Amino acid sequence: MLHPNYYVEKAKQDEIINRKNEVDTSFYNGIYDRFKYPVLTRDNIPLFWRFDLDTKTNPRFMERLGINAVFNAGAIEHNGKYYIVARVEGADRKSFFAVAESDNPIDGFKFHDYPILLEDTCKEETNVYDMRLTKHEDGYIYGVFCSESKDTSTNDLSAAVAAAGIVRTKDFVKWERLPNLKTLRSPQQRNVVLHPEFVNGKYAFYTRPMDDFIDTGSGGGVGFGLCDDITNAVIDEEIITSARKYHTITEAKNGAGATPIKTEKGWIHIAHGVRNTAAGLRYVIYAFATDLKDPSKVIAEPGGLLIGPRGWERVGDVSNVVFTNGAITCANGDVYIYYAASDTRLHVAKTSVEKLIDFVFNTPEDALRSVKCVEQRCEMIKKNLEILKNEK
């Protein structure tokens, strides 16, 4: 017999999972809609992942293997279902991946019975997180994620080494682990995304060159590189696409987010930018476009952020952060951007391919200097005042 508290907690969880999401009508910018409720939180985790249900070994129904947060998630639509591969962080600080699926993209997500147990091919690996999902034209669905290991060259317990791990699947149940990506000119890698199509007959990756685990150092922005064989992926040259710039949202660092979206005007990328503040690093989401034939060539980059933390999204384990590594583009042109708030919970924003094209190609670029930014704004104000005057 189950402990009575199991039924109490299960009823709470069922209410959350079955709750219908709603557009947050208090927010409007014409680009996307925010939703009232998170898509996933720690409350969505199955109770049998957290509690020992055997009353003999757990008579007080105590949480034995706690969950701290559910956040940064890859996302994909497959055979009419919507799949999220979320980063789940245990109370022990170790992250792992878990698949949740739903019949719709905004609510009703339920986790599979088991999280993903990766093949233990990297004995030095301590932690894994932030998987990007790419449905590639070779027929596989790939997951590229951060593989973190202890930096054994120092006694500093906070020193780590980051690499890009690679897995692939066709059914979200069996996952084949491939060797980690190697970039010959960058000591470390994070936030790596696989391009969905072959480029010049090769696999293409968006990278984030780094000198060490935290600082990008000489890494100048979002990189781009090609490799011949994904089962032994080696990139010998990285080209910088979206570059970091002084006193912008990408000043400290930036990185690729969701798999790029193919449109008639170019590949639209949804990425993250980081700047330093007195309260620590602030992460936001921005967008840019690259050429259809040459995905390493930036052809449009609107100034400023696309999504920033608002209200209670600012509060969590790592405050004032939004981060994305997943988006789903539907057959009707709708786009759902899955973004985590403050490394704690997962939200979704709804836009469309048409709106993203408008935003990316028609929003002015960052003028880079205050005086030029004010001139830019004054030009729009002048035009608008004329329009308002003529309306009277």
LONU-392918 format. One record per residue: x, y, z of N, C-alpha, C in turn. Coordinates in steps of 0.2 Angstrom, whole numbers, plus 2048, in hexadecimal, padded with zeros to 3 digits. Each point is the difference from the previous one (the first is absolute). Last residue first. Layout:
# LONU-392918
XYZXYZXYZ;...
# end
This chain:
# LONU-392918
7E793E7477FC8058037FB8037FB;8127F17FA7FA7FD8027FB804803;8168087F97FC7FF7FB7F97FC801;8118038117FE8067FE7FA8007FA;80C7EC8077FB8028057FD8077FE;8127F97F37FA7FC7FF7FB801805;81480C8027FD8027FA7F97FC7FF;80E7F98117FC8068027FD8037FA;80E7EE7FD7FA7FE8047FC806801;8158037F77FB7FD7FB7FA7FE803;81180880E7FE8057FB7FB7FD7FB;80A7F180F7FB8048047FD8067FB;8117F27F87FA7FC8007FB804804;8158097FF7FE7FF7F97F97FD800;80C8018157FD8077FE7FD7FF7F9;80C7EE8087FA8008037FC8077FE;8167FD7F87FC7FB7FD7F9800803;81080E80A7FF8027F97FB7FB7FD;8097FA8147FA8058017FE8037F9;8127F08007FA7FD8027FA805801;8168087FC7FD7FD7FA7F97FC801;80C8098137FE8067FC7FD7FD7F9;80A7F080F7FA8038037FD8067FB;80D7EB7F68028068047FA803802;7FE7EC7F38077FF803802806805;7EC7F97F18048057FD807801804;7EF7EA7FA8038048068048057FD;7EE7F87EF8057FD804802805806;7E67FF7F68078037FF8067FC804;7E97F47F78028038068078037FF;7F67F27EF7FD807800802804807;8067E87FB8028047FA7FE807800;7FA7F18128087FF7FF8028057FA;7E87FE8068048038068088007FE;7F17F67F17FE808800805803806;8007E87FD8038047FA800807801;7F57F48108078008018048037FA;7E87FD7FF802805805807801801;7F87EF7F27FF8067FD802806805;8007EA8088068017FB7FF8077FD;7F57FD8187FF7FD7F98078027FC;7F97FE81C8008057FB7FF7FC7F9;8007FC81D7FD7FE7FA8018067FB;80C7F58187FD8067FD7FE7FE7F9;8067F481A7FF7FF7F87FD8077FE;80F7F48177FA8047FD8007FF7F9;80C7F48188008017F87F98037FE;8118018187FA7FD7FD8008017F8;81480580E7FB7FD8057FA7FD7FD;8138107F98037F98017FB7FC805;7FA8167F78058008068027F9802;7EF7FF7ED8018068048047FE806;7FD7F57E58017FF808800807803;7F57F87E88058048038007FF807;7F67F97E68007FE807806803803;7F08067EA8078008037FF7FE807;7F17FC7E8800800808807800802;7F18077E88077FE8037FF801808;7F07FD7E78018028078067FE803;7F87FA7EA804806800801803807;7F47EB7F87FD8067FE803807801;80A7EA8057FE8007F97FC8077FE;8108018167FB7FC7FD7FF8017F9;8158038127FD8037FA7FB7FB7FD;80E8038197FD7FC7FB7FC8047FB;8178028137FA8037FC7FD7FB7FC;8158038147FC7FC7FD7FA8047FD;81280680F8047FC7FC7FB7FB7FC;8028198107FC7FB7FC8057FC7FD;7FC8128168057FC7FC7FC7FC7FC;8008168137FC7FC7FC8057FD7FB;80280D8198037FC7FB7FA7FD7FC;80280C8178018057FA8037FC7FA;8057F38167FB8057FF8028047FA;8037E78098058057FD7FC8067FD;7F47F080D8077FE8028058057FD;7E980C8008027F98008077FE802;7EF8157F58017FE8078027F87FF;7F88107EF8078028028027FC806;7EB7FD7F68057FD7FC807802803;7EC80A8088027FB8048057FB7FC;7FD8177F47FC7FE8068047FB804;80A8017E97FB8058027FD7FD807;8177FC7ED7FC7FE8067FB806802;8067FE7E68048028077FC7FD805;8027FE7E37FC7FE807805802805;8068087EC7FA7FD7FE7FC7FF806;8148137FD7FE7F98027F97FF7FD;8138127F57FC7FE8067FE7F9801;80480A7E78038028077FC7FE806;8027F27E87FC806803804801807;8097F47E98008008087FD806803;8057F17E67FC8058048017FF808;80D7F47EF7FD8057FC7FB805803;8177ED8047FA8048037FD8057FB;80E7E87FD8008077FE7FA804803;8057E88008058038058008087FF;7F37F07F37FD801807805803804;7FB7FF7E68068008047FE802807;7EF7FD7F08067FC7FD806800804;7ED80C8077FE7FA7FF8057FB7FD;8068158117FE7FF7F97FE7F87FF;7FC80C8188067FF7FC7FD7FE7F9;7F780F8177FF7FB7FB8077FF7FC;7F680681B8038037FA7FF7FB7FA;7F880781D8007FC7F98048037FB;7FE7FD81E7FF8057FA8007FB7F9;7FE80081E7FF7FC7FA8008057FA;80C80181A7FA8027FC8007FC7FA;80E80281A7FF7FD7F97F98027FD;8138098137F98017FE8007FC7F9;8128008177FF8007F97F88007FE;80880C8178027FA7FD7FE8007F8;7FC81280F7FD7FB8048027F97FD;8088157F78028008077FD7FA804;8037FC7E67FD805804802800807;8057F67E58028008077FC806803;7F87F17EA8048068028017FF807;7F87F07EA802801807803806801;7EF7F17ED805805801801801808;7F57EC7ED800804807806804800;7EF7F67EB8067FF8047FF804806;7F47F77E87FE8038068057FE805;7FE8037E48037FD8067FE803806;7F97FC7E47FF8048068037FD806;8057FF7E47FF7FC806800805806;7F68087E88077FE8037FE7FB806;7F08097F08058058008067FE803;7ED7F27FF8018027F9805805800;8027F08157FA8047FD8028027F9;8077EE8168018027F97FA8047FE;80C7FD8197FA7FF7FC8018037F9;8127F68147FE8057FC7FA7FE7FC;8057F68188027FF7F97FD8057FC;8048098187FC7FA7FD8037FF7F9;80F80D80D7FB7FE8047FC7FA7FD;81A80D8007FB7FE7FC7FB7FD805;8108138098007F97FE7FA7FE7FC;81181580E7FA7FE7FC8017F97FE;80C8148128007FA7FC7F97FF7FC;80881580B8037FB8048017FA7FC;7F48127F58068028028047FA804;7E98037F58057FA7FF807801803;7ED8108007FE7FB8038047F9800;80C8187FD7FA7FD7FD7FE7FA805;81580E8017FA8038027FA7FE7FC;8147F77F48018048067F9804801;8017E87F2801807800800804806;8017E67F27FF8038078028087FE;7F77F07EC8068028047FE803806;7F67EE7ED7FE805805805802805;80A7F17F17FA8037FD7FE806804;8197F27FC7FB8048057FA8027FC;80F7EA7FB7FF8077FE7FB803804;8127EA8027FA8038028008077FD;80E7E77FC8008077FF7F9802802;8067E9801806803800800808800;7F07EA8098008077FC807803801;7F37E68038068048017FF8067FC;7F27E88088008077FE806804802;7F77E87FC8068028038018077FE;7EC7F77FB8027FA804807801803;7F780E7EF7FD8028078017FB805;80E8087E97FD7FA8037FD802807;80B8117F27FE7FB7FB7FC7FA803;80081B8088047FA8017FD7FB7FB;80181D8067FD7FA7FC8057FA802;7F881A80C8057FC7FD7FD7F97FD;7FC81A80E7FD7FC7FB8067FC7FD;7F98118188057FE7FA7FC7FB7FB;7FB8168127FD7FA7FE8047FD7FA;80E81180F7F97FF7FF7FD7F97FE;8188078057FD8067FE7F88007FF;8167F480F7FA7FE7FC7FC8077FE;8147FF80E8008027F97FA7FE7FC;7FA7FF8188078027FF8018027F9;7ED7F780E8017FE7F98078027FE;7F87F98198028057FC8017FE7F9;7FA7F08107FC8058018018067FB;80D7EB8007F97FE8017FB806800;8168047F27FF7FC8067F97FF801;8078097EB8077FF8037FF7FC807;7EE8007EA8028028078077FF802;7EC8017EA8077FF802801803807;7EA7F67F48028068048077FF803;7EF7F77E98047FF806801806804;7F17F27EB8018078038047FF807;8007EF7E97FF801808801808801;7FC7EC7EA8028068027FE802808;8067EB7EC7FD801806802807803;8027FA7E58037FF8077FB801806;7FF8047E78007F98018037FE807;7FB8177FA8067FD7FB8017F9802;7F08058108038067FD8067FE7FC;7E87F480B8077FF7FE8028077FD;7EC8018128027FD7F98078007FF;7F68088157FC7FA7FE8017FD7F9;81280B8137FC8027FB7FC7FA7FD;80980281A8017FC7F97FB8037FB;80C80B8177FA7FE7FD8017FD7F9;80C80881A8017FE7FA7F97FD7FD;80980A8167FB8027FC8007FF7F9;8177FE80C7F97FF8037FB8037FB;81D7F88037FA8017FC7FA800804;81E8028007F97FE8037FB8027FC;8168047F98027FB8057F97FD803;8058087E67FD8038068017FB806;8077FC7E98038078027FD803806;7FA7EA7F7807800800803807802;7E97F28068028067FC807801801;7EE7EB8038068028018018077FC;7EB7F080B8028047FB807803802;7F77E880A7FF8078018038047FA;7F77E77FD8068038037FF808800;7EA7F18008068017FC805803803;7E87F28078058058028067FF7FB;7E57F97FF8077FE7FF804806801;7E67F88098058067FE8077FD7FF;7E47F98028077FD7FF8048067FE;7EA8078048017FA8058077FE800;7F78107F08008038078007FB805;8017FC7E77FA7FF804800803807;8128007F07FB8017FB7F97FF804;81B8098067FB7FC8017FB8007FA;81B80880C7FB8007FB7FA7FB801;81681180C7FC7FA8007FB8007FA;81880E80B7FB7FF7FA7FD7F9801;80F81680E7FE7F97FF7FB7FF7FB;8148138067F97FF7FD7FF7F87FF;80F80E8148007FD7FA7F97FF7FD;81080C8167F97FF7FC8027FE7F9;80C80181B8018007F97F97FE7FC;80880C81A7FD7FB7FC8028007F9;80480A81C8038007F97FD7FA7FC;7FC8058177FC8037FC8028007F9;80D7F78127FA7FC7FF7FB8037FC;81C8038017FA8048017F97FB7FE;8187FA7FD7FC7FE8067FA804802;80C7FA7E78008058067FC7FD805;8027F67EB806803800801805806;7EC7F27F98057FD804807803800;7E58067FC8078027FE8057FE804;7E77F57FD8048048048078017FC;7E97FE7F28057FC804804804805;7E88007EE8048038058047FB804;7F18047E88037FB804805803804;7E98097F18078018048027FA804;7F17FE7E9800802806806802803;7EF7F77EA807803801800803807;7F17ED7F0800805806807802802;7F07F67E98068018047FF804806;7F27F07ED7FF805805806800804;7FF7F57E68018008087FD806803;8027FD7E87FB7FC8038007FF807;80D80F7F08027F98007FC7FB803;7FC8188007FE7FD7FA8037F97FF;7FB80A8198058017FA7FD7FD7FA;7F780B8187FE7FB7FB8048017FA;80680781A8008027F97FE7FA7FC;80280B81B7FE7FB7FC8008027F8;80E8078197FD8027FA7FE7FA7FB;80680281C8007FD7FA7FC8047FB;8098038197FE8057FA8017FD7F9;80E7F38147FA8058007FF8037FA;8107EE8127FD8017F97FA805800;8187F68117F98037FF7FE8017F9;8147F58077FD8008077F98037FF;8157F27F17FB8058007FC800807;8137F27F88028068047FA804801;7FF7EC7F38007FE807802806804;7F37FB7E9805805803801800807;7F07F27F48067FF7FC806805802;7E87F68078058038058077FF7FC;7E58037F78067FB800806803804;7E880A8068058007FB8057FA801;7E68048078067FD8038058007FB;7E880E8048057FD7FB8067FE804;7E880080D8058057FD8047FC7FB;7E87F58068078018028048067FD;7E87FC7FC8017FD807807800802;7F78147F18017F97FF8017FD807;7F48178008077FD7FF7FF7F97FF;7EE8147F98027FB8058067FD7FF;7F08187F98067FB7FF8017FC806;7EF8117FB7FE7F98008067FC7FF;8008197F57FE7FD8077FF7F97FF;80780E7EE8008058057FE7FD807;8017F57E8807803802800805806;7F17E87FA8008077FE806804803;7FC7E98047FC8007FA8008087FD;8147F58107F98038007FD8007F9;8187F78117FC8017FA7F9802801;81C7FE80B7F98018017FC8017FA;8197F680A7FC8017FA7F9801803;81A80480B7FA7FC8007FB8037FA;81C80180B7FB8017FB7FA7FC801;81380B8137FF7FA7FB7FA8027FB;81280B8167FB8007FB7FF7FA7FB;80980681B8027FD7FA7FA8017FB;8008088178038047FB8027FD7F9;7F37F78148087FF8018048047FB;7E87FF8008028048068077FF801;7F87FE7E77FF7FD806802804806;7F98077E68058008057FE7FD807;7FA7FF7E37FD7FF807806800805;7FA8087E58057FF8057FD800807;7F37F87E98028058058067FF804;7F37FB7E88057FC804802806805;7E87FD7F18058048048057FB803;7EC7FE7EB8057FE805804805803;7E77FB7F28058058028047FD806;7F17F47EA801801807805806801;7FA7F77EB7FA803803801801807;8127F77F37FB7FC7FF7F9802804;81380F8078027F97FC7FA7FC800;80C81A8087FA7FC7FE8017FA7FC;81080E8147FF7FE7F97F97FD7FF;81480C8127F97FF7FF8007FE7F8;8118048188008007F97F87FE7FE;80880D8177FE7FA7FD8008017F8;80680A81B8028017F97FE7F97FC;7F77FF8188008067FC8037FE7F9;7F87F881B7FF7FE7F98018067FC;8087F981B7FD8057FB7FF7FC7FA;8067F68168008078017FD8047FB;7FD7E680B8018047F9800807802;8057E88107FD8067FE8018037F9;8007E880D8048037FB7FD8067FD;7F67F68138067FD8018058037FB;7E980880E8038007F98077FE801;7EC7F78108058057FF8038007F9;7EE7F380F7FF8027F98058077FF;7FF7F08137FD8078018008037F9;8087E98027F98008037FD807801;8127F37F27FF8078007F9801803;8097EA7FD8068048007FF807801;7ED7F28008057FD804806804801;7EF8067F07FF8028078047FD805;8048057E67FF7FB804800802807;80480E7ED7F87FF8027FF7FA804;8148147FB7FF7F88017F97FF802;8068177F37FE7FC8068017F97FF;80580F7EE8028048068007FC807;7F97F97E98078017FF802803807;7EA7FA7FE8047FA8018078027FE;7EF8107FD8017FF8078057FA801;80180F7E97FC7FB8038027FF808;8028187F58047FA8007FC7FA803;7F98187FE7FE7FB7FB8047F9800;80581480E7F97FD8027FE7FB7FB;81380E7FD8027FA8047F97FC802;7FC80E7EA8048028078027F9803;7F680A7E68027FB805803803806;7F480D7F17FF7FA7FC8027FA805;7F881980A8057FC7FD7FE7FA7FC;7EF8148018037FB8058067FD7FC;7F48127F67FF8018078037FB805;8098087E77FA7FC802800801808;8088107E98027FC8067FA7FC803;80580A7E67FC7FF8068047FC805;80A8107EA7FE7F98037FC801806;8058137F28057FB7FD7FE7F9802;7F58158077FE7FE7F98057FB7FD;7FE8088178058047FC7FF7FF7F9;7F37FC81B8008017F88068037FE;7F37F58188068017FC7FF8017F9;7EF7FA8108038078038068027FC;7F37EB7FD7FE8067FC803807803;8077E57FE8008068057FF8067FD;7F77E67F98048067FE800805806;7FC7E78067FD8057FE8058067FE;7FD7E38068048068007FC8057FC;7F67EA80F8018037F9804807801;8017E98107FE8078008018037F8;8067EA8097FA8007FC7FE808800;8137FA80D8017FD7F97FA8017FC;7FF8078178058047FC8017FE7F9;7F27F380E7FD8067FF8048057FC;8087EB8077FC7FF7FB7FC8077FE;80E8008138047FF7FA7FC7FF7FA;7F68008158038077FF8048007F9;7F87EB8087FA8057FE8028077FF;8107F08087FE7FF7F97FB8047FE;8068028168058037FC7FF7FE7F9;7F27F68107FF8078018058047FB;8017E98027FA8027FC7FF807800;8127F780D8017FF7F87FA8027FD;8007FF8178038067FD8018007F9;7F97ED80D7FB8047FF8028077FC;80E7E97FD7FF8058067FA8057FE;8007E77F58038067FF7FF805806;7FF7E47FF7FC806800804806800;
# end
